[in-house]
């Protein structure tokens, strides 16, 4: 079972790093440590490579903090082409698995 994270230990670690490393202190000070509700993320997938995807992080009311995160690619961009290729590969993989399952039944 994984160890539980301790907010106190994390704060101690951040404090140590900030004191020992000026670069860390500068980066930590300007990093928004909160839930980002929208933005762009660069994701790397082994099949299609890098994709720059816009995201929206939406809180689902009445669900004790559950969120829905939607990713989209800019129309006509290389990221959209990569995302379409990834979707096609997943659909093809699912279709192949269904065919194998259907032929394995007596």
VOMARZA-37372 format. One record per residue: residue number from 1; residue in one letter; y negated, z, x of N, C-alpha, C in turn. Coordinates in steps of 0.05 Angstrom, whole numbers, plus 5000, padded with zeros to 4 digits. Example, Ala and Ser with C-alpha at 12.3 -4.5 7.8 and 13.67 -1.06 7.14 Angstrom:
REM residues 2
<num = 1	residu = A	npy = 5114	npz = 5156	npx = 5264	capy = 5090	capz = 5156	capx = 5246	cpy = 5066	cpz = 5156	cpx = 5264>
<num = 2	residu = S	npy = 5045	npz = 5142	npx = 5257	capy = 5021	capz = 5143	capx = 5273	cpy = 4999	cpz = 5157	cpx = 5258>
END
This chain:
REM residues 106
<num = 1	residu = X	npy = 5024	npz = 5000	npx = 5017	capy = 5000	capz = 5000	capx = 5000	cpy = 4975	cpz = 5000	cpx = 5018>
<num = 2	residu = X	npy = 4956	npz = 4983	npx = 5013	capy = 4932	capz = 4982	capx = 5030	cpy = 4916	cpz = 5007	cpx = 5028>
<num = 3	residu = X	npy = 4902	npz = 5014	npx = 5050	capy = 4885	capz = 5038	capx = 5051	cpy = 4861	cpz = 5033	cpx = 5033>
<num = 4	residu = X	npy = 4852	npz = 5054	npx = 5020	capy = 4828	capz = 5051	capx = 5003	cpy = 4803	cpz = 5051	cpx = 5021>
<num = 5	residu = X	npy = 4784	npz = 5036	npx = 5013	capy = 4759	capz = 5034	capx = 5029	cpy = 4742	cpz = 5059	cpx = 5023>
<num = 6	residu = X	npy = 4730	npz = 5069	npx = 5044	capy = 4713	capz = 5093	capx = 5041	cpy = 4684	cpz = 5085	cpx = 5045>
<num = 7	residu = X	npy = 4667	npz = 5089	npx = 5024	capy = 4639	capz = 5082	capx = 5028	cpy = 4626	cpz = 5097	cpx = 5051>
<num = 8	residu = X	npy = 4634	npz = 5122	npx = 5055	capy = 4623	capz = 5138	capx = 5077	cpy = 4630	cpz = 5126	cpx = 5104>
<num = 9	residu = X	npy = 4656	npz = 5118	npx = 5107	capy = 4664	capz = 5106	capx = 5133	cpy = 4650	cpz = 5079	cpx = 5137>
<num = 10	residu = X	npy = 4646	npz = 5064	npx = 5116	capy = 4632	capz = 5038	capx = 5118	cpy = 4604	cpz = 5043	cpx = 5127>
<num = 11	residu = X	npy = 4590	npz = 5063	npx = 5115	capy = 4563	capz = 5069	capx = 5123	cpy = 4561	cpz = 5078	cpx = 5152>
<num = 12	residu = X	npy = 4581	npz = 5093	npx = 5161	capy = 4582	capz = 5102	capx = 5189	cpy = 4585	cpz = 5078	cpx = 5208>
<num = 13	residu = X	npy = 4603	npz = 5060	npx = 5200	capy = 4607	capz = 5036	capx = 5217	cpy = 4582	cpz = 5018	cpx = 5218>
<num = 14	residu = X	npy = 4569	npz = 5014	npx = 5195	capy = 4545	capz = 4998	capx = 5195	cpy = 4524	cpz = 5011	cpx = 5212>
<num = 15	residu = X	npy = 4521	npz = 5037	npx = 5210	capy = 4502	capz = 5052	capx = 5227	cpy = 4507	cpz = 5049	cpx = 5256>
<num = 16	residu = X	npy = 4533	npz = 5051	npx = 5264	capy = 4540	capz = 5048	capx = 5293	cpy = 4533	cpz = 5020	cpx = 5302>
<num = 17	residu = X	npy = 4541	npz = 5000	npx = 5286	capy = 4535	capz = 4972	capx = 5294	cpy = 4506	cpz = 4967	cpx = 5296>
<num = 18	residu = X	npy = 4490	npz = 4977	npx = 5277	capy = 4461	capz = 4973	capx = 5278	cpy = 4448	cpz = 4986	cpx = 5302>
<num = 19	residu = X	npy = 4458	npz = 5009	npx = 5311	capy = 4447	capz = 5022	capx = 5334	cpy = 4455	cpz = 5008	cpx = 5360>
<num = 20	residu = X	npy = 4479	npz = 4998	npx = 5361	capy = 4490	capz = 4986	capx = 5385	cpy = 4483	cpz = 4957	cpx = 5389>
<num = 21	residu = X	npy = 4476	npz = 4943	npx = 5368	capy = 4472	capz = 4914	capx = 5369	cpy = 4447	cpz = 4905	cpx = 5354>
<num = 22	residu = X	npy = 4427	npz = 4897	npx = 5369	capy = 4402	capz = 4888	capx = 5356	cpy = 4406	cpz = 4865	cpx = 5337>
<num = 23	residu = X	npy = 4423	npz = 4846	npx = 5346	capy = 4428	capz = 4822	capx = 5329	cpy = 4441	cpz = 4831	cpx = 5302>
<num = 24	residu = X	npy = 4460	npz = 4849	npx = 5303	capy = 4472	capz = 4859	capx = 5278	cpy = 4451	cpz = 4872	cpx = 5261>
<num = 25	residu = X	npy = 4435	npz = 4889	npx = 5273	capy = 4414	capz = 4904	capx = 5257	cpy = 4395	cpz = 4884	cpx = 5243>
<num = 26	residu = X	npy = 4387	npz = 4863	npx = 5258	capy = 4369	capz = 4843	capx = 5246	cpy = 4383	cpz = 4828	cpx = 5223>
<num = 27	residu = X	npy = 4407	npz = 4820	npx = 5227	capy = 4422	capz = 4805	capx = 5206	cpy = 4427	cpz = 4823	cpx = 5182>
<num = 28	residu = X	npy = 4435	npz = 4848	npx = 5187	capy = 4441	capz = 4866	capx = 5165	cpy = 4416	cpz = 4872	cpx = 5149>
<num = 29	residu = X	npy = 4393	npz = 4875	npx = 5162	capy = 4368	capz = 4881	capx = 5148	cpy = 4360	cpz = 4858	cpx = 5129>
<num = 30	residu = X	npy = 4366	npz = 4833	npx = 5136	capy = 4357	capz = 4811	capx = 5119	cpy = 4379	cpz = 4801	cpx = 5100>
<num = 31	residu = X	npy = 4403	npz = 4812	npx = 5102	capy = 4425	capz = 4803	capx = 5085	cpy = 4423	cpz = 4817	cpx = 5057>
<num = 32	residu = X	npy = 4423	npz = 4802	npx = 5036	capy = 4422	capz = 4814	capx = 5009	cpy = 4449	cpz = 4827	cpx = 5001>
<num = 33	residu = X	npy = 4451	npz = 4853	npx = 5005	capy = 4476	capz = 4867	capx = 4999	cpy = 4475	cpz = 4874	cpx = 4969>
<num = 34	residu = X	npy = 4482	npz = 4854	npx = 4953	capy = 4483	capz = 4857	capx = 4924	cpy = 4499	cpz = 4833	cpx = 4914>
<num = 35	residu = X	npy = 4505	npz = 4833	npx = 4889	capy = 4520	capz = 4811	capx = 4877	cpy = 4501	cpz = 4787	cpx = 4874>
<num = 36	residu = X	npy = 4507	npz = 4766	npx = 4887	capy = 4492	capz = 4741	capx = 4884	cpy = 4500	cpz = 4728	cpx = 4858>
<num = 37	residu = X	npy = 4481	npz = 4721	npx = 4842	capy = 4488	capz = 4709	capx = 4816	cpy = 4489	cpz = 4679	cpx = 4817>
<num = 38	residu = X	npy = 4477	npz = 4667	npx = 4837	capy = 4479	capz = 4638	capx = 4840	cpy = 4473	cpz = 4630	cpx = 4869>
<num = 39	residu = X	npy = 4480	npz = 4607	npx = 4876	capy = 4475	capz = 4597	capx = 4903	cpy = 4493	cpz = 4574	cpx = 4910>
<num = 40	residu = X	npy = 4495	npz = 4570	npx = 4936	capy = 4513	capz = 4549	capx = 4946	cpy = 4531	cpz = 4561	cpx = 4967>
<num = 41	residu = X	npy = 4557	npz = 4555	npx = 4966	capy = 4576	capz = 4564	capx = 4986	cpy = 4589	cpz = 4540	cpx = 4999>
<num = 42	residu = X	npy = 4594	npz = 4543	npx = 5024	capy = 4610	capz = 4523	capx = 5038	cpy = 4639	cpz = 4533	cpx = 5040>
<num = 43	residu = X	npy = 4657	npz = 4519	npx = 5028	capy = 4685	capz = 4526	capx = 5028	cpy = 4700	cpz = 4505	cpx = 5044>
<num = 44	residu = X	npy = 4721	npz = 4515	npx = 5058	capy = 4738	capz = 4497	capx = 5074	cpy = 4766	cpz = 4498	cpx = 5062>
<num = 45	residu = X	npy = 4777	npz = 4474	npx = 5055	capy = 4804	capz = 4472	capx = 5045	cpy = 4820	cpz = 4456	cpx = 5065>
<num = 46	residu = X	npy = 4845	npz = 4463	npx = 5070	capy = 4861	capz = 4449	capx = 5091	cpy = 4866	cpz = 4420	cpx = 5083>
<num = 47	residu = X	npy = 4866	npz = 4413	npx = 5058	capy = 4872	capz = 4386	capx = 5049	cpy = 4847	cpz = 4368	cpx = 5050>
<num = 48	residu = X	npy = 4825	npz = 4378	npx = 5040	capy = 4801	capz = 4361	capx = 5037	cpy = 4778	cpz = 4369	cpx = 5055>
<num = 49	residu = X	npy = 4780	npz = 4390	npx = 5070	capy = 4759	capz = 4397	capx = 5089	cpy = 4736	cpz = 4413	cpx = 5076>
<num = 50	residu = X	npy = 4712	npz = 4410	npx = 5086	capy = 4689	capz = 4425	capx = 5077	cpy = 4678	cpz = 4415	cpx = 5051>
<num = 51	residu = X	npy = 4670	npz = 4433	npx = 5034	capy = 4656	capz = 4427	capx = 5009	cpy = 4633	cpz = 4446	cpx = 5005>
<num = 52	residu = X	npy = 4610	npz = 4435	npx = 4999	capy = 4587	capz = 4452	capx = 4992	cpy = 4586	cpz = 4453	cpx = 4962>
<num = 53	residu = X	npy = 4591	npz = 4476	npx = 4950	capy = 4593	capz = 4479	capx = 4921	cpy = 4572	cpz = 4499	cpx = 4911>
<num = 54	residu = X	npy = 4558	npz = 4491	npx = 4890	capy = 4540	capz = 4510	capx = 4876	cpy = 4557	cpz = 4529	cpx = 4860>
<num = 55	residu = X	npy = 4548	npz = 4554	npx = 4857	capy = 4563	capz = 4572	capx = 4841	cpy = 4544	cpz = 4588	cpx = 4823>
<num = 56	residu = X	npy = 4556	npz = 4597	npx = 4800	capy = 4543	capz = 4616	capx = 4782	cpy = 4562	cpz = 4639	cpx = 4778>
<num = 57	residu = X	npy = 4552	npz = 4663	npx = 4780	capy = 4568	capz = 4687	capx = 4777	cpy = 4559	cpz = 4700	cpx = 4751>
<num = 58	residu = X	npy = 4576	npz = 4699	npx = 4730	capy = 4568	capz = 4708	capx = 4704	cpy = 4583	cpz = 4734	cpx = 4696>
<num = 59	residu = X	npy = 4569	npz = 4754	npx = 4687	capy = 4581	capz = 4778	capx = 4677	cpy = 4591	cpz = 4774	cpx = 4649>
<num = 60	residu = X	npy = 4616	npz = 4782	npx = 4644	capy = 4628	capz = 4779	capx = 4617	cpy = 4623	cpz = 4806	cpx = 4603>
<num = 61	residu = X	npy = 4607	npz = 4805	npx = 4582	capy = 4600	capz = 4830	capx = 4567	cpy = 4624	cpz = 4844	cpx = 4556>
<num = 62	residu = X	npy = 4624	npz = 4871	npx = 4558	capy = 4645	capz = 4887	capx = 4546	cpy = 4671	cpz = 4886	cpx = 4561>
<num = 63	residu = X	npy = 4671	npz = 4879	npx = 4587	capy = 4696	capz = 4877	capx = 4602	cpy = 4698	cpz = 4894	cpx = 4626>
<num = 64	residu = X	npy = 4682	npz = 4915	npx = 4627	capy = 4683	capz = 4934	capx = 4650	cpy = 4678	cpz = 4920	cpx = 4677>
<num = 65	residu = X	npy = 4658	npz = 4903	npx = 4677	capy = 4650	capz = 4890	capx = 4702	cpy = 4664	cpz = 4865	cpx = 4710>
<num = 66	residu = X	npy = 4681	npz = 4854	npx = 4693	capy = 4694	capz = 4828	capx = 4699	cpy = 4673	cpz = 4806	cpx = 4701>
<num = 67	residu = X	npy = 4678	npz = 4787	npx = 4718	capy = 4659	capz = 4765	capx = 4722	cpy = 4674	cpz = 4738	cpx = 4721>
<num = 68	residu = X	npy = 4659	npz = 4718	npx = 4714	capy = 4669	capz = 4691	capx = 4714	cpy = 4652	cpz = 4676	cpx = 4735>
<num = 69	residu = X	npy = 4665	npz = 4664	npx = 4755	capy = 4650	capz = 4649	capx = 4775	cpy = 4657	cpz = 4620	cpx = 4772>
<num = 70	residu = X	npy = 4637	npz = 4603	npx = 4767	capy = 4641	capz = 4575	capx = 4764	cpy = 4629	cpz = 4560	cpx = 4788>
<num = 71	residu = X	npy = 4645	npz = 4542	npx = 4799	capy = 4636	capz = 4525	capx = 4822	cpy = 4633	cpz = 4496	cpx = 4813>
<num = 72	residu = X	npy = 4612	npz = 4483	npx = 4822	capy = 4608	capz = 4455	capx = 4817	cpy = 4598	cpz = 4441	cpx = 4842>
<num = 73	residu = X	npy = 4602	npz = 4415	npx = 4843	capy = 4593	capz = 4398	capx = 4865	cpy = 4571	cpz = 4380	cpx = 4855>
<num = 74	residu = X	npy = 4552	npz = 4374	npx = 4873	capy = 4531	capz = 4355	capx = 4867	cpy = 4542	cpz = 4328	cpx = 4860>
<num = 75	residu = X	npy = 4535	npz = 4316	npx = 4837	capy = 4546	capz = 4290	capx = 4830	cpy = 4541	cpz = 4269	cpx = 4851>
<num = 76	residu = X	npy = 4561	npz = 4254	npx = 4858	capy = 4559	capz = 4232	capx = 4878	cpy = 4561	cpz = 4242	cpx = 4906>
<num = 77	residu = X	npy = 4564	npz = 4268	npx = 4911	capy = 4564	capz = 4278	capx = 4938	cpy = 4592	cpz = 4277	cpx = 4950>
<num = 78	residu = X	npy = 4594	npz = 4279	npx = 4977	capy = 4620	capz = 4281	capx = 4990	cpy = 4636	cpz = 4305	cpx = 4979>
<num = 79	residu = X	npy = 4622	npz = 4326	npx = 4972	capy = 4635	capz = 4350	capx = 4961	cpy = 4648	cpz = 4344	cpx = 4935>
<num = 80	residu = X	npy = 4635	npz = 4328	npx = 4918	capy = 4647	capz = 4320	capx = 4892	cpy = 4672	cpz = 4303	cpx = 4897>
<num = 81	residu = X	npy = 4671	npz = 4285	npx = 4916	capy = 4694	capz = 4268	capx = 4922	cpy = 4717	cpz = 4286	cpx = 4932>
<num = 82	residu = X	npy = 4711	npz = 4305	npx = 4949	capy = 4732	capz = 4323	capx = 4959	cpy = 4744	cpz = 4340	cpx = 4937>
<num = 83	residu = X	npy = 4727	npz = 4350	npx = 4919	capy = 4736	capz = 4366	capx = 4896	cpy = 4754	cpz = 4349	cpx = 4878>
<num = 84	residu = X	npy = 4746	npz = 4324	npx = 4873	capy = 4763	capz = 4306	capx = 4856	cpy = 4790	cpz = 4301	cpx = 4870>
<num = 85	residu = X	npy = 4790	npz = 4297	npx = 4896	capy = 4814	capz = 4292	capx = 4911	cpy = 4832	cpz = 4317	cpx = 4909>
<num = 86	residu = X	npy = 4821	npz = 4340	npx = 4911	capy = 4836	capz = 4365	capx = 4909	cpy = 4847	cpz = 4368	cpx = 4881>
<num = 87	residu = X	npy = 4832	npz = 4362	npx = 4861	capy = 4842	capz = 4363	capx = 4833	cpy = 4865	cpz = 4343	cpx = 4829>
<num = 88	residu = X	npy = 4862	npz = 4319	npx = 4840	capy = 4884	capz = 4299	capx = 4837	cpy = 4909	cpz = 4309	cpx = 4851>
<num = 89	residu = X	npy = 4906	npz = 4320	npx = 4875	capy = 4929	capz = 4330	capx = 4890	cpy = 4943	cpz = 4353	cpx = 4874>
<num = 90	residu = X	npy = 4927	npz = 4371	npx = 4862	capy = 4939	capz = 4393	capx = 4846	cpy = 4953	cpz = 4382	cpx = 4822>
<num = 91	residu = X	npy = 4941	npz = 4362	npx = 4808	capy = 4953	capz = 4350	capx = 4784	cpy = 4979	cpz = 4336	cpx = 4792>
<num = 92	residu = X	npy = 4979	npz = 4322	npx = 4814	capy = 5003	capz = 4308	capx = 4823	cpy = 5025	cpz = 4328	cpx = 4831>
<num = 93	residu = X	npy = 5018	npz = 4350	npx = 4843	capy = 5037	capz = 4370	capx = 4851	cpy = 5049	cpz = 4383	cpx = 4826>
<num = 94	residu = X	npy = 5033	npz = 4389	npx = 4806	capy = 5043	capz = 4401	capx = 4781	cpy = 5061	cpz = 4381	cpx = 4767>
<num = 95	residu = X	npy = 5054	npz = 4356	npx = 4766	capy = 5071	capz = 4336	capx = 4753	cpy = 5098	cpz = 4333	cpx = 4767>
<num = 96	residu = X	npy = 5098	npz = 4334	npx = 4793	capy = 5123	capz = 4332	capx = 4809	cpy = 5140	cpz = 4357	cpx = 4803>
<num = 97	residu = X	npy = 5128	npz = 4380	npx = 4802	capy = 5143	capz = 4405	capx = 4796	cpy = 5155	cpz = 4404	cpx = 4768>
<num = 98	residu = X	npy = 5140	npz = 4393	npx = 4749	capy = 5150	capz = 4391	capx = 4721	cpy = 5174	cpz = 4372	cpx = 4720>
<num = 99	residu = X	npy = 5172	npz = 4349	npx = 4735	capy = 5193	capz = 4329	capx = 4735	cpy = 5219	cpz = 4341	cpx = 4747>
<num = 100	residu = X	npy = 5216	npz = 4355	npx = 4769	capy = 5239	capz = 4368	capx = 4782	cpy = 5251	cpz = 4388	cpx = 4763>
<num = 101	residu = X	npy = 5235	npz = 4404	npx = 4750	capy = 5245	capz = 4424	capx = 4731	cpy = 5260	cpz = 4411	cpx = 4708>
<num = 102	residu = X	npy = 5249	npz = 4389	npx = 4697	capy = 5261	capz = 4375	capx = 4675	cpy = 5288	cpz = 4363	cpx = 4682>
<num = 103	residu = X	npy = 5290	npz = 4352	npx = 4706	capy = 5315	capz = 4339	capx = 4714	cpy = 5336	cpz = 4359	cpx = 4723>
<num = 104	residu = X	npy = 5328	npz = 4383	npx = 4729	capy = 5347	capz = 4404	capx = 4737	cpy = 5360	cpz = 4417	cpx = 4714>
<num = 105	residu = X	npy = 5349	npz = 4413	npx = 4689	capy = 5361	capz = 4426	capx = 4665	cpy = 5386	cpz = 4410	cpx = 4657>
<num = 106	residu = X	npy = 5407	npz = 4424	npx = 4647	capy = 5431	capz = 4409	capx = 4638	cpy = 5427	cpz = 4395	cpx = 4612>
END
